[in-house]
Amino acid sequence: MSKAAIIGGSQGYRLLAENRQSETISPVETPFGASPPIHKLRVGDEEVLFLSRHGESGYSVSAPFVNYRANIWALKELGVQRIVAWSGPGAIDPGIPIGDILVPGDIIDETRGRATTYFEGLGIGFIRQNPVFCPCLSESLRAAIVSRYGHCRTDDVYVCTQGPRLETRAEIRKFAAYGATLVGMTLVPEAFLAKELEMCYCPVCYVTNYAEGVVDRAYRPGELFEGLLSPDERSAVDAAVTALPDIALEALLAQGKCKCLCDQSMERYRRRGDVGEDWRGWILQPS
């Protein structure tokens, strides 16, 4: 069984699959519906799974409508212990260059109405969220990025909005006052669900644009982000997307001495006898 997985976009899978043995696994049936098809890649002696959260070709499922619970459940069912997830947020901090690759350190949840837990109707899931991401994967990602670029930001705060619309200027000012430096739509509830199933999870981000009002940009209909991204910045983003798959692979396959506690997030409930060793039995399955 594969112990490592990448959650990303369909373009990332195409880049990863070049010159590598790969196969597609049928969608996994879960209590929350079927997952998308999952791809298995052979990387040396290791197997790595890849799941495209927004669809198999292009961007066919926007962030609010991703079946996050089915996706994380499916990876757990396939034996995955470590997940690197990539996301392309906008920068609220004007000091972050477009195309920068970084590892965020925290999340603010501004989503509404998403299914954010496996434990609906149960008295469990009161789980501490510091650190919100796996510290070992975070360090492996940081090292992989530093080896390529000489630097890596690790303290940014990612605010996750509901989408699919972009944010207003006033909302971005509010998020900045909260301390957020990045804004995106995909890491919630993904990160929280992985923690509930005791999986190591860490995002790696490539900065795609400046958020609304951070820089003065005219509205240009028919373009990506309607003018928030210049042609030069688009080139920097494309370069980051090309580099991202290998960074994620390197971090996932790093064999360091770091020991995290991600696999013990439900230990209190285990000791109390509220849950057993089989994680499938923790969840009140939807009718």
Backbone as CSV, one residue per row, in Angstrom:
resi,resn,N_x,N_y,N_z,CA_x,CA_y,CA_z,C_x,C_y,C_z
1,MET,0.837,-1.197,0.000,0.000,0.000,0.000,0.872,1.247,0.000
2,SER,0.398,2.291,-0.651,1.152,3.536,-0.716,0.987,4.303,0.586
3,LYS,2.082,4.830,1.110,2.032,5.580,2.358,2.044,7.088,2.139
4,ALA,2.283,7.535,0.900,2.426,8.963,0.625,1.499,9.370,-0.514
5,ALA,0.977,10.595,-0.424,0.084,11.091,-1.466,0.278,12.582,-1.658
6,ILE,-0.012,13.014,-2.871,-0.034,14.433,-3.223,-1.460,14.779,-3.630
7,ILE,-1.974,15.870,-3.093,-3.240,16.430,-3.553,-2.901,17.705,-4.309
8,GLY,-3.305,17.768,-5.556,-2.949,18.933,-6.360,-3.884,19.095,-7.534
9,GLY,-3.343,19.649,-8.619,-4.125,19.883,-9.819,-3.741,18.921,-10.925
10,SER,-4.601,18.837,-11.948,-4.377,17.878,-13.025,-3.076,18.154,-13.763
11,GLN,-2.687,19.413,-13.875,-1.418,19.725,-14.531,-0.249,19.131,-13.748
12,GLY,-0.346,19.142,-12.434,0.708,18.562,-11.614,0.881,17.082,-11.867
13,TYR,-0.243,16.374,-12.050,-0.124,14.941,-12.331,0.578,14.704,-13.659
14,ARG,0.250,15.489,-14.660,0.908,15.308,-15.962,2.410,15.519,-15.835
15,LEU,2.814,16.509,-15.053,4.242,16.754,-14.854,4.893,15.596,-14.099
16,LEU,4.209,15.090,-13.081,4.761,13.994,-12.290,4.861,12.703,-13.092
17,ALA,3.895,12.464,-13.979,3.825,11.191,-14.689,4.832,11.085,-15.826
18,GLU,5.417,12.213,-16.237,6.390,12.171,-17.327,7.569,11.283,-16.937
19,ASN,7.865,10.312,-17.794,9.016,9.412,-17.614,8.925,8.575,-16.339
20,ARG,7.716,8.387,-15.817,7.535,7.535,-14.642,6.434,6.518,-14.919
21,GLN,6.595,5.336,-14.344,5.557,4.321,-14.443,4.359,4.767,-13.615
22,SER,3.174,4.689,-14.201,1.983,5.139,-13.479,0.781,4.299,-13.885
23,GLU,-0.207,4.293,-13.021,-1.475,3.643,-13.322,-2.579,4.391,-12.588
24,THR,-3.798,4.223,-13.068,-4.943,4.886,-12.458,-5.769,3.880,-11.673
25,ILE,-6.064,4.228,-10.426,-6.914,3.411,-9.565,-8.352,3.903,-9.726
26,SER,-9.283,2.986,-9.777,-10.686,3.377,-9.889,-11.088,4.241,-8.697
27,PRO,-12.106,5.089,-8.861,-12.591,5.857,-7.713,-12.897,4.947,-6.526
28,VAL,-12.570,5.425,-5.333,-12.796,4.657,-4.110,-14.170,5.015,-3.550
29,GLU,-14.985,4.010,-3.303,-16.291,4.247,-2.690,-16.107,4.476,-1.188
30,THR,-16.674,5.547,-0.687,-16.569,5.890,0.729,-17.974,6.152,1.281
31,PRO,-18.124,6.249,2.600,-19.442,6.594,3.160,-19.925,7.978,2.743
32,PHE,-19.051,8.767,2.135,-19.388,10.143,1.769,-19.442,10.321,0.255
33,GLY,-19.546,9.222,-0.463,-19.551,9.259,-1.914,-18.231,8.758,-2.475
34,ALA,-18.153,8.731,-3.784,-16.952,8.219,-4.447,-15.893,9.307,-4.553
35,SER,-14.646,8.896,-4.412,-13.528,9.814,-4.650,-13.332,9.982,-6.151
36,PRO,-12.538,10.961,-6.565,-12.109,10.992,-7.960,-11.183,9.810,-8.237
37,PRO,-10.878,9.535,-9.505,-9.827,8.558,-9.786,-8.524,8.978,-9.104
38,ILE,-7.784,8.009,-8.629,-6.517,8.274,-7.945,-5.409,7.612,-8.745
39,HIS,-4.320,8.319,-8.927,-3.221,7.833,-9.756,-2.085,7.330,-8.871
40,LYS,-1.490,6.229,-9.283,-0.363,5.648,-8.565,0.898,5.817,-9.408
41,LEU,1.921,6.403,-8.808,3.195,6.656,-9.481,4.288,5.836,-8.834
42,ARG,5.149,5.287,-9.650,6.330,4.601,-9.147,7.490,5.582,-9.165
43,VAL,8.060,5.850,-7.980,9.188,6.771,-7.838,10.321,5.991,-7.183
44,GLY,11.242,5.484,-7.996,12.281,4.606,-7.467,11.646,3.362,-6.893
45,ASP,11.915,3.093,-5.628,11.332,1.929,-4.958,10.029,2.262,-4.240
46,GLU,9.569,3.495,-4.382,8.393,3.943,-3.635,7.187,4.120,-4.557
47,GLU,6.009,4.029,-3.963,4.771,4.368,-4.643,4.198,5.633,-4.015
48,VAL,3.762,6.545,-4.856,3.132,7.778,-4.396,1.802,7.918,-5.122
49,LEU,0.759,8.232,-4.377,-0.552,8.448,-4.975,-0.751,9.925,-5.292
50,PHE,-1.570,10.183,-6.298,-1.891,11.562,-6.670,-3.397,11.678,-6.839
51,LEU,-3.972,12.689,-6.181,-5.400,12.975,-6.288,-5.569,14.415,-6.737
52,SER,-6.311,14.608,-7.815,-6.577,15.956,-8.319,-7.908,16.435,-7.754
53,ARG,-7.861,17.412,-6.847,-9.079,17.803,-6.120,-10.069,18.557,-6.997
54,HIS,-9.599,19.197,-8.075,-10.495,20.020,-8.895,-10.929,19.341,-10.189
55,GLY,-10.683,18.044,-10.324,-11.109,17.334,-11.523,-9.937,16.790,-12.310
56,GLU,-10.235,15.858,-13.181,-9.197,15.154,-13.925,-8.613,15.974,-15.063
57,SER,-9.376,16.888,-15.594,-8.864,17.724,-16.686,-9.332,19.150,-16.459
58,GLY,-8.376,20.042,-16.314,-8.735,21.429,-16.076,-9.288,21.645,-14.676
59,TYR,-10.197,22.613,-14.574,-10.752,23.035,-13.280,-12.259,22.848,-13.354
60,SER,-12.716,21.613,-13.146,-14.130,21.304,-13.323,-14.914,21.292,-12.016
61,VAL,-14.220,21.263,-10.873,-14.883,21.287,-9.563,-14.264,22.414,-8.747
62,SER,-15.028,23.467,-8.472,-14.470,24.583,-7.716,-14.421,24.244,-6.228
63,ALA,-13.643,25.013,-5.496,-13.286,24.676,-4.114,-14.473,24.387,-3.194
64,PRO,-15.577,25.163,-3.222,-16.657,24.882,-2.275,-17.344,23.540,-2.508
65,PHE,-17.158,22.969,-3.703,-17.902,21.769,-4.075,-17.026,20.520,-4.155
66,VAL,-15.779,20.630,-3.734,-14.917,19.456,-3.627,-15.448,18.558,-2.509
67,ASN,-15.453,17.254,-2.744,-15.887,16.306,-1.707,-14.673,15.955,-0.846
68,TYR,-14.331,16.858,0.048,-13.117,16.703,0.848,-13.162,15.447,1.713
69,ARG,-14.308,15.147,2.278,-14.396,13.975,3.154,-14.141,12.681,2.376
70,ALA,-14.705,12.574,1.189,-14.454,11.379,0.378,-12.986,11.292,-0.023
71,ASN,-12.382,12.420,-0.367,-10.986,12.420,-0.811,-10.042,11.924,0.283
72,ILE,-10.174,12.494,1.485,-9.263,12.112,2.571,-9.540,10.680,3.017
73,TRP,-10.805,10.302,3.107,-11.150,8.925,3.464,-10.520,7.946,2.478
74,ALA,-10.645,8.241,1.173,-10.115,7.339,0.146,-8.612,7.150,0.298
75,LEU,-7.887,8.236,0.557,-6.439,8.120,0.729,-6.104,7.299,1.971
76,LYS,-6.835,7.516,3.049,-6.622,6.711,4.262,-6.896,5.234,3.969
77,GLU,-7.968,4.960,3.259,-8.324,3.578,2.915,-7.221,2.904,2.099
78,LEU,-6.518,3.675,1.295,-5.448,3.136,0.457,-4.108,3.058,1.189
79,GLY,-4.105,3.359,2.480,-2.905,3.193,3.285,-2.036,4.417,3.427
80,VAL,-2.516,5.570,2.960,-1.704,6.787,3.000,-1.548,7.280,4.432
81,GLN,-0.332,7.654,4.784,-0.026,8.242,6.089,0.413,9.699,5.980
82,ARG,0.983,10.078,4.822,1.541,11.421,4.649,0.957,12.060,3.389
83,ILE,0.496,13.300,3.533,-0.090,14.037,2.415,0.595,15.387,2.284
84,VAL,1.060,15.692,1.091,1.445,17.053,0.734,0.374,17.577,-0.219
85,ALA,-0.205,18.713,0.121,-1.266,19.305,-0.685,-0.809,20.655,-1.202
86,TRP,-0.989,20.882,-2.492,-0.596,22.206,-2.941,-1.792,23.086,-3.231
87,SER,-1.543,24.375,-3.109,-2.582,25.384,-3.262,-1.953,26.639,-3.851
88,GLY,-2.740,27.370,-4.638,-2.248,28.596,-5.256,-2.967,29.819,-4.718
89,PRO,-2.630,30.280,-3.516,-3.328,31.420,-2.921,-2.863,32.756,-3.491
90,GLY,-3.645,33.789,-3.188,-3.216,35.148,-3.445,-2.474,35.705,-2.242
91,ALA,-1.670,36.722,-2.488,-0.887,37.346,-1.418,-1.631,38.556,-0.863
92,ILE,-1.826,38.568,0.443,-2.327,39.750,1.135,-1.161,40.643,1.532
93,ASP,-0.045,40.046,1.852,1.186,40.767,2.181,1.873,41.186,0.885
94,PRO,2.000,42.496,0.619,2.620,42.935,-0.634,4.095,42.591,-0.734
95,GLY,4.705,42.159,0.374,6.113,41.784,0.349,6.370,40.384,-0.171
96,ILE,5.312,39.622,-0.436,5.477,38.272,-0.982,5.489,38.365,-2.502
97,PRO,6.541,37.915,-3.164,6.580,38.001,-4.628,5.670,36.970,-5.284
98,ILE,5.073,37.350,-6.397,4.265,36.412,-7.161,5.171,35.304,-7.699
99,GLY,4.701,34.070,-7.600,5.501,32.920,-8.006,6.328,32.333,-6.882
100,ASP,6.325,32.982,-5.710,7.079,32.445,-4.576,6.467,31.117,-4.133
101,ILE,7.327,30.180,-3.754,6.888,28.891,-3.225,7.190,28.877,-1.732
102,LEU,6.190,28.589,-0.920,6.345,28.699,0.532,5.525,27.633,1.243
103,VAL,5.766,27.533,2.542,5.049,26.575,3.390,4.323,27.371,4.471
104,PRO,3.004,27.503,4.396,2.300,28.292,5.412,2.382,27.634,6.782
105,GLY,2.182,28.462,7.812,2.296,27.957,9.173,0.989,27.857,9.927
106,ASP,-0.083,28.477,9.395,-1.352,28.455,10.130,-2.499,28.760,9.176
107,ILE,-3.718,28.531,9.668,-4.940,28.714,8.877,-5.943,29.547,9.666
108,ILE,-6.687,30.378,8.946,-7.923,30.979,9.451,-9.055,30.448,8.577
109,ASP,-10.089,29.921,9.204,-11.208,29.331,8.469,-12.323,30.357,8.311
110,GLU,-12.526,30.826,7.082,-13.623,31.741,6.769,-14.623,31.085,5.817
111,THR,-14.624,29.751,5.765,-15.599,29.059,4.928,-16.947,29.006,5.635
112,ARG,-17.981,28.688,4.865,-19.338,28.598,5.413,-20.044,27.399,4.776
113,GLY,-20.560,26.521,5.610,-21.404,25.456,5.105,-20.682,24.235,4.574
114,ARG,-19.354,24.210,4.623,-18.648,23.011,4.178,-18.712,21.945,5.277
115,ALA,-18.675,20.698,4.873,-18.644,19.593,5.842,-17.229,19.485,6.387
116,THR,-17.015,19.974,7.605,-15.659,20.143,8.127,-15.215,19.051,9.083
117,THR,-16.060,18.041,9.325,-15.681,16.987,10.267,-16.276,15.654,9.838
118,TYR,-15.617,14.584,10.244,-16.179,13.245,10.091,-17.105,12.881,11.250
119,PHE,-17.103,13.686,12.297,-17.720,13.260,13.549,-19.057,13.941,13.811
120,GLU,-19.856,14.139,12.778,-21.177,14.739,12.965,-22.043,13.840,13.850
121,GLY,-22.678,14.437,14.845,-23.565,13.693,15.724,-22.860,12.883,16.789
122,LEU,-21.546,13.064,16.916,-20.763,12.313,17.893,-20.115,13.272,18.884
123,GLY,-19.725,12.746,20.029,-19.102,13.579,21.059,-17.592,13.533,21.022
124,ILE,-17.022,13.391,19.838,-15.564,13.341,19.700,-15.121,14.341,18.637
125,GLY,-13.826,14.578,18.573,-13.285,15.489,17.566,-12.801,16.811,18.125
126,PHE,-12.763,16.914,19.462,-12.274,18.134,20.116,-10.749,18.058,20.126
127,ILE,-10.137,18.417,18.989,-8.719,18.160,18.750,-7.953,19.479,18.690
128,ARG,-6.865,19.556,19.404,-6.013,20.744,19.384,-5.436,20.952,17.981
129,GLN,-5.337,22.232,17.558,-4.897,22.551,16.202,-3.549,23.271,16.155
130,ASN,-2.732,23.054,17.149,-1.371,23.601,17.105,-0.391,22.481,17.434
131,PRO,0.451,22.094,16.449,0.572,22.655,15.103,-0.547,22.149,14.199
132,VAL,-1.042,23.035,13.351,-2.138,22.638,12.466,-1.637,21.756,11.329
133,PHE,-0.353,21.913,10.944,0.248,21.081,9.900,1.340,20.206,10.497
134,CYS,1.616,19.094,9.842,2.657,18.183,10.319,4.009,18.888,10.340
135,PRO,4.673,18.992,11.481,5.954,19.702,11.539,7.060,18.996,10.756
136,CYS,6.980,17.683,10.642,8.020,16.962,9.894,7.887,17.208,8.397
137,LEU,6.666,17.122,7.869,6.470,17.437,6.458,6.790,18.895,6.172
138,SER,6.423,19.777,7.094,6.737,21.192,6.924,8.237,21.412,6.790
139,GLU,9.012,20.766,7.647,10.464,20.910,7.590,11.027,20.291,6.317
140,SER,10.498,19.154,5.886,10.979,18.532,4.651,10.674,19.408,3.440
141,LEU,9.503,20.021,3.423,9.169,20.939,2.334,10.074,22.161,2.362
142,ARG,10.280,22.710,3.557,11.163,23.877,3.673,12.551,23.549,3.139
143,ALA,13.087,22.398,3.514,14.427,22.016,3.070,14.480,21.849,1.555
144,ALA,13.439,21.250,0.977,13.413,21.060,-0.474,13.360,22.393,-1.213
145,ILE,12.615,23.343,-0.665,12.513,24.662,-1.297,13.813,25.442,-1.139
146,VAL,14.388,25.404,0.063,15.651,26.118,0.304,16.757,25.577,-0.587
147,SER,16.778,24.271,-0.818,17.831,23.692,-1.656,17.767,24.209,-3.084
148,ARG,16.583,24.644,-3.513,16.423,25.159,-4.873,16.556,26.673,-4.948
149,TYR,16.026,27.379,-3.963,15.912,28.838,-4.061,16.690,29.595,-2.990
150,GLY,17.201,28.893,-1.990,17.989,29.547,-0.958,17.183,30.158,0.160
151,HIS,15.870,30.120,0.066,15.024,30.702,1.118,13.649,30.051,1.052
152,CYS,12.899,30.142,2.141,11.521,29.641,2.159,10.781,30.266,3.333
153,ARG,9.663,30.908,3.066,8.813,31.442,4.122,8.037,30.293,4.766
154,THR,7.937,30.310,6.094,7.223,29.243,6.808,6.245,29.774,7.861
155,ASP,6.073,31.076,7.955,5.232,31.644,9.016,3.972,32.320,8.491
156,ASP,3.674,32.155,7.212,2.499,32.832,6.668,1.207,32.197,7.169
157,VAL,0.183,33.035,7.272,-1.142,32.598,7.711,-2.076,32.613,6.503
158,TYR,-2.659,31.468,6.224,-3.527,31.256,5.060,-4.976,31.364,5.519
159,VAL,-5.700,32.358,5.018,-7.124,32.433,5.310,-7.862,31.740,4.172
160,CYS,-8.726,30.804,4.539,-9.471,30.036,3.540,-10.883,30.595,3.438
161,THR,-11.243,31.077,2.257,-12.557,31.663,2.032,-13.466,30.661,1.325
162,GLN,-14.756,30.984,1.274,-15.736,30.038,0.763,-15.666,29.877,-0.752
163,GLY,-15.518,30.988,-1.489,-15.539,30.891,-2.932,-16.927,30.486,-3.450
164,PRO,-17.069,30.292,-4.775,-15.982,30.396,-5.747,-15.587,31.816,-6.134
165,ARG,-16.361,32.812,-5.699,-15.996,34.188,-6.050,-14.705,34.591,-5.355
166,LEU,-14.028,35.595,-5.921,-12.891,36.190,-5.232,-13.384,37.160,-4.160
167,GLU,-12.466,37.639,-3.355,-12.812,38.437,-2.183,-12.939,39.922,-2.543
168,THR,-13.681,40.661,-1.721,-13.780,42.100,-1.906,-12.583,42.797,-1.252
169,ARG,-12.395,44.063,-1.595,-11.313,44.840,-0.973,-11.497,44.908,0.541
170,ALA,-12.739,45.111,0.975,-12.998,45.219,2.413,-12.700,43.900,3.124
171,GLU,-13.035,42.794,2.488,-12.732,41.494,3.095,-11.228,41.295,3.238
172,ILE,-10.482,41.690,2.232,-9.023,41.546,2.309,-8.458,42.424,3.424
173,ARG,-8.999,43.629,3.599,-8.551,44.477,4.717,-8.861,43.798,6.050
174,LYS,-10.026,43.178,6.147,-10.389,42.460,7.376,-9.417,41.312,7.637
175,PHE,-9.122,40.541,6.606,-8.219,39.399,6.783,-6.816,39.856,7.167
176,ALA,-6.383,40.965,6.590,-5.072,41.507,6.961,-5.056,41.900,8.437
177,ALA,-6.164,42.473,8.907,-6.250,42.841,10.325,-6.220,41.609,11.222
178,TYR,-6.713,40.487,10.725,-6.648,39.226,11.469,-5.224,38.676,11.548
179,GLY,-4.359,39.141,10.656,-3.005,38.602,10.596,-2.756,37.677,9.430
180,ALA,-3.738,37.527,8.538,-3.557,36.668,7.369,-2.639,37.336,6.354
181,THR,-1.789,36.527,5.727,-0.887,37.026,4.682,-1.154,36.368,3.336
182,LEU,-1.961,35.304,3.321,-2.335,34.595,2.099,-3.836,34.355,2.117
183,VAL,-4.456,34.305,0.927,-5.874,33.995,0.849,-6.100,32.979,-0.264
184,GLY,-6.787,31.889,0.104,-7.100,30.837,-0.858,-8.419,30.182,-0.495
185,MET,-8.735,29.070,-1.159,-10.047,28.448,-0.978,-10.003,26.946,-0.726
186,THR,-8.826,26.327,-0.632,-8.795,24.866,-0.706,-8.331,24.120,0.543
187,LEU,-7.673,24.730,1.479,-7.063,23.963,2.570,-8.035,23.581,3.676
188,VAL,-9.209,24.211,3.701,-10.247,23.879,4.684,-11.427,23.242,3.940
189,PRO,-11.898,22.087,4.387,-11.563,21.380,5.628,-10.495,20.305,5.470
190,GLU,-9.803,20.295,4.353,-8.856,19.221,4.049,-7.886,18.954,5.196
191,ALA,-7.282,20.029,5.709,-6.285,19.869,6.773,-6.908,19.297,8.041
192,PHE,-8.112,19.746,8.382,-8.762,19.298,9.610,-9.220,17.841,9.505
193,LEU,-9.683,17.447,8.332,-10.112,16.063,8.132,-8.933,15.103,8.225
194,ALA,-7.801,15.493,7.645,-6.607,14.648,7.739,-6.184,14.479,9.195
195,LYS,-6.291,15.545,9.977,-5.929,15.448,11.401,-6.889,14.514,12.140
196,GLU,-8.181,14.566,11.802,-9.134,13.666,12.453,-8.805,12.195,12.188
197,LEU,-8.248,11.906,11.019,-7.884,10.521,10.689,-6.417,10.234,10.977
198,GLU,-5.774,11.116,11.758,-4.409,10.906,12.257,-3.392,10.763,11.127
199,MET,-3.545,11.591,10.105,-2.631,11.581,8.965,-1.728,12.804,9.017
200,CYS,-0.500,12.650,8.572,0.402,13.793,8.414,-0.041,14.576,7.181
201,TYR,-0.186,15.892,7.331,-0.670,16.735,6.233,0.051,18.065,6.298
202,CYS,0.526,18.525,5.154,1.123,19.858,5.088,0.960,20.413,3.680
203,PRO,0.573,21.677,3.562,0.469,22.290,2.242,1.785,22.917,1.803
204,VAL,1.939,23.012,0.495,2.982,23.837,-0.102,2.258,24.761,-1.080
205,CYS,2.571,26.042,-1.017,1.821,27.034,-1.786,2.702,27.744,-2.797
206,TYR,2.120,28.031,-3.946,2.756,28.924,-4.912,1.836,30.139,-5.055
207,VAL,2.387,31.312,-4.924,1.586,32.538,-4.858,1.207,32.969,-6.269
208,THR,-0.098,33.088,-6.518,-0.583,33.283,-7.884,-0.882,34.731,-8.252
209,ASN,-1.163,35.577,-7.268,-1.585,36.949,-7.566,-1.602,37.749,-6.273
210,TYR,-1.737,39.065,-6.390,-1.995,39.893,-5.209,-3.503,39.984,-4.992
211,ALA,-3.913,39.849,-3.755,-5.330,39.897,-3.425,-5.900,41.282,-3.736
212,GLU,-7.215,41.339,-3.799,-7.897,42.574,-4.192,-7.508,43.734,-3.287
213,GLY,-7.069,44.831,-3.903,-6.729,46.035,-3.164,-5.303,46.103,-2.667
214,VAL,-4.544,45.011,-2.777,-3.150,45.030,-2.312,-2.292,45.870,-3.244
215,VAL,-2.527,45.727,-4.540,-1.911,46.594,-5.541,-3.032,47.137,-6.415
216,ASP,-2.785,48.249,-7.072,-3.811,48.894,-7.890,-3.780,48.290,-9.290
217,ARG,-4.790,47.525,-9.632,-4.868,46.873,-10.937,-6.227,47.165,-11.571
218,ALA,-6.205,47.551,-12.843,-7.449,47.798,-13.563,-8.171,46.480,-13.841
219,TYR,-9.490,46.540,-13.900,-10.293,45.363,-14.229,-10.166,45.083,-15.718
220,ARG,-9.793,43.831,-16.060,-9.650,43.449,-17.469,-10.483,42.187,-17.703
221,PRO,-11.666,42.345,-18.292,-12.542,41.188,-18.486,-11.929,40.163,-19.430
222,GLY,-12.255,38.905,-19.177,-11.797,37.832,-20.050,-10.440,37.273,-19.722
223,GLU,-9.760,37.824,-18.704,-8.438,37.338,-18.313,-8.521,36.606,-16.978
224,LEU,-7.518,35.761,-16.709,-7.448,35.081,-15.422,-7.382,36.110,-14.294
225,PHE,-8.253,35.967,-13.303,-8.359,36.899,-12.174,-8.750,38.314,-12.618
226,GLU,-9.245,38.455,-13.840,-9.738,39.745,-14.356,-8.754,40.894,-14.142
227,GLY,-7.490,40.645,-14.379,-6.502,41.715,-14.344,-5.642,41.773,-13.106
228,LEU,-5.851,40.866,-12.147,-5.021,40.881,-10.938,-3.621,40.313,-11.179
229,LEU,-3.387,39.739,-12.360,-2.112,39.087,-12.657,-1.537,39.670,-13.940
230,SER,-0.292,40.183,-13.876,0.362,40.733,-15.060,1.006,39.610,-15.869
231,PRO,1.349,39.858,-17.154,2.014,38.819,-17.957,3.326,38.341,-17.342
232,ASP,4.128,39.249,-16.788,5.386,38.832,-16.160,5.123,37.959,-14.940
233,GLU,4.109,38.325,-14.166,3.763,37.522,-12.994,3.240,36.149,-13.409
234,ARG,2.526,36.087,-14.519,2.030,34.795,-15.007,3.194,33.866,-15.338
235,SER,4.256,34.394,-15.890,5.437,33.573,-16.189,6.050,33.018,-14.905
236,ALA,6.082,33.842,-13.858,6.626,33.386,-12.573,5.753,32.291,-11.969
237,VAL,4.441,32.425,-12.115,3.524,31.403,-11.606,3.714,30.093,-12.365
238,ASP,3.837,30.176,-13.691,4.036,28.967,-14.493,5.318,28.244,-14.092
239,ALA,6.367,29.003,-13.818,7.632,28.391,-13.389,7.468,27.700,-12.041
240,ALA,6.703,28.307,-11.144,6.477,27.698,-9.829,5.693,26.398,-9.952
241,VAL,4.662,26.396,-10.796,3.858,25.189,-10.986,4.718,24.052,-11.530
242,THR,5.632,24.375,-12.415,6.516,23.355,-12.979,7.428,22.757,-11.916
243,ALA,7.877,23.577,-10.962,8.803,23.106,-9.921,8.102,22.357,-8.798
244,LEU,6.831,22.637,-8.601,6.126,22.152,-7.415,6.057,20.625,-7.283
245,PRO,5.761,19.881,-8.347,5.649,18.423,-8.173,6.904,17.774,-7.607
246,ASP,8.071,18.159,-8.100,9.305,17.548,-7.601,9.600,17.963,-6.162
247,ILE,9.220,19.194,-5.792,9.380,19.625,-4.398,8.508,18.766,-3.486
248,ALA,7.264,18.551,-3.896,6.357,17.728,-3.093,6.870,16.299,-2.960
249,LEU,7.354,15.730,-4.061,7.888,14.366,-4.019,9.090,14.266,-3.096
250,GLU,10.007,15.216,-3.227,11.212,15.180,-2.397,10.854,15.223,-0.914
251,ALA,9.898,16.068,-0.558,9.508,16.180,0.851,8.832,14.906,1.348
252,LEU,7.974,14.325,0.532,7.259,13.118,0.940,8.192,11.937,1.149
253,LEU,9.226,11.858,0.325,10.106,10.693,0.350,11.343,10.893,1.212
254,ALA,11.477,12.079,1.803,12.641,12.331,2.663,12.601,11.389,3.867
255,GLN,13.728,10.778,4.144,13.814,9.830,5.261,14.605,10.469,6.399
256,GLY,13.992,11.409,7.070,14.671,12.086,8.169,14.388,11.426,9.506
257,LYS,14.935,12.009,10.557,14.746,11.480,11.909,13.612,12.182,12.649
258,CYS,12.957,13.117,11.981,11.874,13.860,12.621,10.747,12.911,13.035
259,LYS,10.221,13.116,14.233,9.103,12.319,14.734,7.977,13.252,15.146
260,CYS,6.840,13.098,14.479,5.695,13.941,14.801,4.695,13.152,15.644
261,LEU,3.634,13.837,16.044,2.577,13.212,16.844,1.255,13.171,16.084
262,CYS,1.324,13.310,14.766,0.100,13.355,13.968,-0.735,12.086,14.109
263,ASP,-0.067,10.958,14.316,-0.795,9.691,14.411,-1.389,9.452,15.795
264,GLN,-1.373,10.488,16.647,-1.930,10.355,17.993,-2.992,11.409,18.304
265,SER,-3.537,12.041,17.267,-4.486,13.126,17.522,-5.772,12.641,18.197
266,MET,-6.095,11.354,18.058,-7.298,10.803,18.695,-6.970,9.973,19.936
267,GLU,-5.752,10.097,20.448,-5.304,9.234,21.542,-6.159,9.389,22.800
268,ARG,-6.592,10.609,23.091,-7.412,10.819,24.296,-8.700,9.991,24.224
269,TYR,-9.307,9.961,23.040,-10.538,9.192,22.875,-10.260,7.693,22.888
270,ARG,-9.091,7.315,22.424,-8.703,5.911,22.449,-8.547,5.433,23.893
271,ARG,-7.881,6.253,24.701,-7.652,5.883,26.102,-8.949,5.831,26.896
272,ARG,-9.896,6.688,26.522,-11.190,6.687,27.213,-12.092,5.544,26.761
273,GLY,-11.709,4.886,25.680,-12.540,3.813,25.151,-13.634,4.284,24.220
274,ASP,-13.579,5.573,23.811,-14.594,6.094,22.897,-14.396,5.588,21.477
275,VAL,-13.149,5.305,21.107,-12.850,4.803,19.768,-11.921,3.602,19.892
276,GLY,-11.986,2.734,18.899,-11.102,1.581,18.857,-9.950,1.814,17.903
277,GLU,-9.242,0.759,17.586,-8.090,0.879,16.705,-8.483,1.017,15.241
278,ASP,-9.645,0.511,14.858,-10.086,0.609,13.467,-10.740,1.969,13.245
279,TRP,-10.067,2.828,12.514,-10.545,4.199,12.312,-11.895,4.247,11.613
280,ARG,-12.223,3.239,10.829,-13.509,3.245,10.119,-14.679,3.236,11.104
281,GLY,-14.459,2.639,12.260,-15.519,2.563,13.257,-15.704,3.835,14.061
282,TRP,-14.836,4.836,13.847,-14.968,6.087,14.599,-16.132,6.929,14.100
283,ILE,-16.550,6.676,12.883,-17.421,7.612,12.189,-18.845,7.093,12.145
284,LEU,-19.778,7.954,12.510,-21.189,7.647,12.338,-21.499,7.839,10.865
285,GLN,-21.677,6.757,10.150,-21.782,6.841,8.700,-23.111,7.457,8.309
286,PRO,-23.094,8.359,7.322,-24.318,9.071,6.941,-25.364,8.117,6.390
287,SER,-26.619,8.422,6.667,-27.716,7.576,6.180,-28.042,7.917,4.731
